[in-house]
Amino acid sequence: MTTGSSSTSRPTADSSGGISTFKGQDRALRADRLGTGGLLLSVLAATAPLMVVAGVMPTTFAVMGIVGQPLLFVALGVVLVLFSVGYAEMSRHVHNAGAFYAYISRGLGGTAGASAALLALVAYNALQVGIYGIFGFEVSGLFATYLETEVAWWIPALLAALAVGALGWLKIDVNAKVLGVLLVIEVVLVVIFDIAAVADPAKEGLSLHAFNPDTLTGAGVGTALCFCIAAFLGFEQAPVYAEETSKPHILVPRVMFLAVGGVAVFFALSSWAITVATGPSGVIEASQKQSAGLLFFLTEERLGGTFTDVLHILFVTGMFAAMLSFHNVVARYAFAMGREGLLPSAFGRTTGASGAPGTGSLFQTVVSVVIVAGFAVTDDGPVGDPTTPVLKLFTWGGNIGALGVILLMAAASLSVIVFFVRRGAAGAQAWRLATAAVSGLALLGIAFYTVKDFDVLVGTGPDSSLSWVLPGIVGATVVLGLVQGLVLKARNPEVHARIGLGNEAFQLEKAAESAEAAS
């Protein structure tokens, strides 16, 4: 499973005395390229706010029958803030593009880290590729609506995959500008809708019923949490870019808390605005009737056709921004894994003057094209049929990815506790360890409901094999990663010992060589 060890590479010192480059400056990501704004925009773009408001929220209202969705976003925001406390503290000690698996390696050991690395690679690939399905479907719909032209969903999906792949070779600050512009416009449009809904509520007025805890009773609450937590995915990516920031110990925690807090407030208020626009008593029925068209139906009534047309277009560009953001994360995980011997060493090299992880970017592009092409070949429905692109590719990929990330966050919470206990810092970090324990238990509970109700999440019956095959992909990935870690430990303990260390392994090696030479 690994074709080489990064131990053959030797670092060279930069002008500051640190170790930053390897073999012609191709073994490290370029530092000092992201500030607070660029990092925050790159992270938030993955949340695709318009996709959540237009897609996730109506689906949760319709399928789960839970009126209190705004309260769920508040509750999840609290859980993820608690998670972020320990996760952010860990980011002060570990700066590695393989964030999740690097943290897990430091606390739970290299074998667990190898498993986490493979799970992160699969989960973020699934999330990214899944979005191509709904992206292609929506673009196909725009062609049919505005140009009266039938275009199969997989054509725009494949073109988007190639475009995202090309941008993956460019500097991350260029990508941040692309992501940032799209993100800001999306947020502004959703805020305009929120204001319009509050200004023109349904007959029940400005009701706060959706924040009433009584709205969260019923069997669908656990599954609704699974839907809603997917809306937050992206904030946890901040440490992935740690090596590319000037002050990761300051910027990464700052961005994480800004992202979690901002997302929780924004989605809670936007989902509440939907209940105000329809009336709490009518939001479930309206969502079931309009489905993903609910937001556009409500804006048509209040803000007119032109605004709604622009919203449709931004819905598509927002998804493109999310695909680009996830693509960058996958490329950096592949880079970190290649640098540490968990993938072939070619993955651990950057590309040209941009300093981007080019091989990882190419890998993710190939994966996307192959999977989209596979779903396209098996799609025998008419143009405009959402079954394959939305109900299969998007839904399957999104839920596989979400389950994987939830498990990674739970494991990271445990790792934070073990890491600081082993360092003898349990007393000094007591309150952070407590928050990590609470968030870890909450995340495990959400993971349990995700697996238990996977048939509901992907829209199949309880007797469908997909209800165990799809989450089984996540389970198999965990096991395969553990096997790889154990094999590395037995056959190449030096590589195993470096899992999760990133540049620090090379810094330690250089220091040892210097000390030996001096003696």
Solvent accessible surface area in square Angstrom, and as a share of the most:
residue,aa,sasa,rsa
1,M,124,0.56
2,T,44,0.26
3,T,109,0.63
4,G,28,0.26
5,S,21,0.14
6,S,4,0.02
7,S,21,0.13
8,T,100,0.58
9,S,3,0.02
10,R,118,0.43
11,P,4,0.02
12,T,71,0.41
13,A,64,0.49
14,D,53,0.28
15,S,126,0.82
16,S,100,0.64
17,G,57,0.55
18,G,27,0.26
19,I,16,0.08
20,S,37,0.24
21,T,27,0.15
22,F,1,0.00
23,K,112,0.47
24,G,75,0.72
25,Q,126,0.56
26,D,30,0.16
27,R,1,0.01
28,A,10,0.08
29,L,9,0.05
30,R,101,0.37
31,A,55,0.43
32,D,100,0.52
33,R,31,0.11
34,L,7,0.03
35,G,39,0.37
36,T,36,0.21
37,G,43,0.41
38,G,21,0.20
39,L,0,0.00
40,L,38,0.19
41,L,50,0.25
42,S,0,0.00
43,V,0,0.00
44,L,35,0.17
45,A,2,0.02
46,A,5,0.04
47,T,7,0.04
48,A,0,0.00
49,P,4,0.03
50,L,0,0.00
51,M,21,0.09
52,V,4,0.02
53,V,0,0.00
54,A,0,0.00
55,G,12,0.12
56,V,26,0.15
57,M,0,0.00
58,P,0,0.00
59,T,47,0.28
60,T,0,0.00
61,F,0,0.00
62,A,19,0.15
63,V,80,0.46
64,M,23,0.10
65,G,34,0.33
66,I,6,0.03
67,V,23,0.13
68,G,0,0.00
69,Q,0,0.00
70,P,0,0.00
71,L,34,0.17
72,L,3,0.01
73,F,0,0.00
74,V,64,0.36
75,A,44,0.34
76,L,2,0.01
77,G,3,0.03
78,V,82,0.47
79,V,27,0.16
80,L,0,0.00
81,V,55,0.32
82,L,47,0.23
83,F,4,0.02
84,S,0,0.00
85,V,18,0.10
86,G,1,0.01
87,Y,1,0.00
88,A,3,0.02
89,E,15,0.07
90,M,0,0.00
91,S,1,0.00
92,R,106,0.39
93,H,64,0.29
94,V,1,0.01
95,H,62,0.28
96,N,1,0.01
97,A,0,0.00
98,G,0,0.00
99,A,0,0.00
100,F,0,0.00
101,Y,0,0.00
102,A,0,0.00
103,Y,1,0.00
104,I,3,0.01
105,S,9,0.06
106,R,49,0.18
107,G,0,0.00
108,L,54,0.27
109,G,25,0.24
110,G,13,0.13
111,T,24,0.14
112,A,25,0.19
113,G,0,0.00
114,A,0,0.00
115,S,7,0.04
116,A,6,0.05
117,A,0,0.00
118,L,25,0.12
119,L,8,0.04
120,A,0,0.00
121,L,10,0.05
122,V,45,0.26
123,A,1,0.01
124,Y,2,0.01
125,N,14,0.07
126,A,18,0.14
127,L,15,0.07
128,Q,0,0.00
129,V,4,0.02
130,G,1,0.01
131,I,8,0.04
132,Y,1,0.00
133,G,0,0.00
134,I,13,0.06
135,F,18,0.08
136,G,0,0.00
137,F,50,0.21
138,E,31,0.14
139,V,18,0.10
140,S,4,0.03
141,G,33,0.32
142,L,33,0.16
143,F,71,0.30
144,A,52,0.40
145,T,94,0.55
146,Y,98,0.37
147,L,113,0.56
148,E,158,0.71
149,T,62,0.36
150,E,136,0.61
151,V,22,0.13
152,A,24,0.19
153,W,15,0.05
154,W,96,0.34
155,I,72,0.37
156,P,12,0.07
157,A,0,0.00
158,L,38,0.19
159,L,113,0.56
160,A,6,0.05
161,A,1,0.01
162,L,103,0.51
163,A,43,0.33
164,V,1,0.00
165,G,5,0.05
166,A,63,0.49
167,L,35,0.17
168,G,4,0.04
169,W,104,0.36
170,L,80,0.40
171,K,81,0.34
172,I,0,0.00
173,D,47,0.24
174,V,57,0.33
175,N,1,0.01
176,A,5,0.04
177,K,142,0.60
178,V,51,0.29
179,L,0,0.00
180,G,4,0.04
181,V,92,0.53
182,L,31,0.15
183,L,9,0.04
184,V,80,0.46
185,I,70,0.36
186,E,2,0.01
187,V,49,0.28
188,V,74,0.43
189,L,17,0.08
190,V,1,0.01
191,V,59,0.34
192,I,64,0.32
193,F,1,0.00
194,D,19,0.10
195,I,111,0.56
196,A,15,0.12
197,A,0,0.00
198,V,51,0.29
199,A,81,0.63
200,D,78,0.40
201,P,43,0.27
202,A,26,0.20
203,K,196,0.83
204,E,72,0.32
205,G,23,0.22
206,L,98,0.49
207,S,25,0.16
208,L,118,0.59
209,H,84,0.37
210,A,0,0.00
211,F,57,0.24
212,N,53,0.27
213,P,95,0.60
214,D,102,0.53
215,T,17,0.10
216,L,38,0.19
217,T,101,0.58
218,G,58,0.55
219,A,106,0.82
220,G,17,0.17
221,V,29,0.16
222,G,7,0.07
223,T,4,0.02
224,A,0,0.00
225,L,35,0.18
226,C,7,0.04
227,F,30,0.13
228,C,0,0.00
229,I,0,0.00
230,A,39,0.30
231,A,2,0.02
232,F,1,0.00
233,L,4,0.02
234,G,0,0.00
235,F,1,0.00
236,E,1,0.01
237,Q,0,0.00
238,A,0,0.00
239,P,1,0.01
240,V,1,0.01
241,Y,0,0.00
242,A,1,0.01
243,E,20,0.09
244,E,0,0.00
245,T,5,0.03
246,S,66,0.43
247,K,110,0.47
248,P,19,0.12
249,H,79,0.35
250,I,66,0.33
251,L,15,0.08
252,V,0,0.00
253,P,5,0.03
254,R,110,0.40
255,V,0,0.00
256,M,0,0.00
257,F,77,0.32
258,L,91,0.45
259,A,0,0.00
260,V,0,0.00
261,G,29,0.28
262,G,41,0.39
263,V,8,0.05
264,A,12,0.09
265,V,90,0.52
266,F,35,0.15
267,F,1,0.01
268,A,5,0.04
269,L,91,0.45
270,S,0,0.00
271,S,0,0.00
272,W,31,0.11
273,A,1,0.01
274,I,0,0.00
275,T,0,0.00
276,V,0,0.00
277,A,6,0.05
278,T,27,0.16
279,G,1,0.01
280,P,5,0.03
281,S,92,0.59
282,G,21,0.21
283,V,0,0.00
284,I,43,0.22
285,E,128,0.57
286,A,23,0.18
287,S,0,0.00
288,Q,110,0.49
289,K,161,0.68
290,Q,48,0.21
291,S,65,0.42
292,A,41,0.32
293,G,28,0.27
294,L,0,0.00
295,L,1,0.00
296,F,16,0.07
297,F,86,0.36
298,L,4,0.02
299,T,0,0.00
300,E,92,0.41
301,E,109,0.49
302,R,49,0.18
303,L,56,0.28
304,G,28,0.27
305,G,32,0.31
306,T,107,0.62
307,F,29,0.12
308,T,6,0.04
309,D,54,0.28
310,V,61,0.35
311,L,1,0.01
312,H,48,0.21
313,I,89,0.45
314,L,18,0.09
315,F,2,0.01
316,V,16,0.09
317,T,39,0.22
318,G,1,0.01
319,M,0,0.00
320,F,36,0.15
321,A,1,0.01
322,A,0,0.00
323,M,0,0.00
324,L,0,0.00
325,S,0,0.00
326,F,6,0.03
327,H,1,0.00
328,N,1,0.01
329,V,0,0.00
330,V,0,0.00
331,A,2,0.01
332,R,4,0.02
333,Y,1,0.00
334,A,0,0.00
335,F,0,0.00
336,A,0,0.00
337,M,1,0.01
338,G,0,0.00
339,R,0,0.00
340,E,4,0.02
341,G,1,0.01
342,L,2,0.01
343,L,27,0.14
344,P,45,0.28
345,S,32,0.21
346,A,48,0.37
347,F,29,0.12
348,G,0,0.00
349,R,81,0.29
350,T,13,0.07
351,T,37,0.22
352,G,66,0.64
353,A,83,0.64
354,S,19,0.12
355,G,6,0.06
356,A,1,0.00
357,P,1,0.00
358,G,0,0.00
359,T,44,0.25
360,G,0,0.00
361,S,0,0.00
362,L,93,0.46
363,F,58,0.24
364,Q,1,0.00
365,T,17,0.10
366,V,79,0.45
367,V,34,0.19
368,S,1,0.00
369,V,45,0.26
370,V,94,0.54
371,I,64,0.33
372,V,0,0.00
373,A,36,0.28
374,G,36,0.34
375,F,43,0.18
376,A,17,0.13
377,V,126,0.72
378,T,102,0.59
379,D,36,0.19
380,D,144,0.74
381,G,29,0.28
382,P,102,0.64
383,V,68,0.39
384,G,50,0.48
385,D,42,0.22
386,P,50,0.32
387,T,54,0.31
388,T,8,0.05
389,P,0,0.00
390,V,25,0.15
391,L,99,0.49
392,K,73,0.31
393,L,6,0.03
394,F,48,0.20
395,T,24,0.14
396,W,49,0.17
397,G,9,0.09
398,G,20,0.19
399,N,23,0.12
400,I,14,0.07
401,G,0,0.00
402,A,6,0.05
403,L,3,0.01
404,G,0,0.00
405,V,0,0.00
406,I,1,0.00
407,L,53,0.26
408,L,2,0.01
409,M,0,0.00
410,A,9,0.07
411,A,30,0.23
412,A,0,0.00
413,S,3,0.02
414,L,93,0.46
415,S,0,0.00
416,V,1,0.01
417,I,42,0.21
418,V,34,0.19
419,F,13,0.05
420,F,1,0.01
421,V,79,0.45
422,R,171,0.62
423,R,140,0.51
424,G,68,0.66
425,A,24,0.18
426,A,39,0.30
427,G,66,0.64
428,A,84,0.65
429,Q,21,0.09
430,A,54,0.42
431,W,141,0.50
432,R,58,0.21
433,L,19,0.09
434,A,56,0.44
435,T,18,0.10
436,A,2,0.01
437,A,40,0.31
438,V,82,0.47
439,S,0,0.00
440,G,9,0.08
441,L,130,0.65
442,A,33,0.25
443,L,0,0.00
444,L,94,0.47
445,G,31,0.30
446,I,8,0.04
447,A,6,0.05
448,F,125,0.52
449,Y,88,0.33
450,T,3,0.01
451,V,75,0.43
452,K,119,0.51
453,D,19,0.10
454,F,1,0.00
455,D,20,0.10
456,V,61,0.35
457,L,6,0.03
458,V,9,0.05
459,G,68,0.66
460,T,36,0.21
461,G,38,0.37
462,P,107,0.68
463,D,143,0.74
464,S,33,0.21
465,S,60,0.39
466,L,42,0.21
467,S,23,0.15
468,W,172,0.60
469,V,56,0.32
470,L,9,0.04
471,P,14,0.09
472,G,34,0.33
473,I,71,0.36
474,V,4,0.02
475,G,36,0.34
476,A,62,0.48
477,T,10,0.06
478,V,45,0.26
479,V,89,0.51
480,L,88,0.44
481,G,0,0.00
482,L,66,0.33
483,V,70,0.40
484,Q,5,0.02
485,G,0,0.00
486,L,104,0.52
487,V,63,0.36
488,L,6,0.03
489,K,117,0.50
490,A,86,0.67
491,R,202,0.74
492,N,53,0.27
493,P,84,0.53
494,E,98,0.44
495,V,3,0.02
496,H,22,0.10
497,A,72,0.55
498,R,23,0.08
499,I,8,0.04
500,G,0,0.00
501,L,39,0.19
502,G,0,0.00
503,N,24,0.13
504,E,54,0.24
505,A,7,0.05
506,F,2,0.01
507,Q,71,0.32
508,L,116,0.58
509,E,29,0.13
510,K,69,0.29
511,A,60,0.47
512,A,63,0.49
513,E,67,0.30
514,S,58,0.37
515,A,63,0.49
516,E,133,0.60
517,A,89,0.69
518,A,93,0.72
519,S,126,0.81
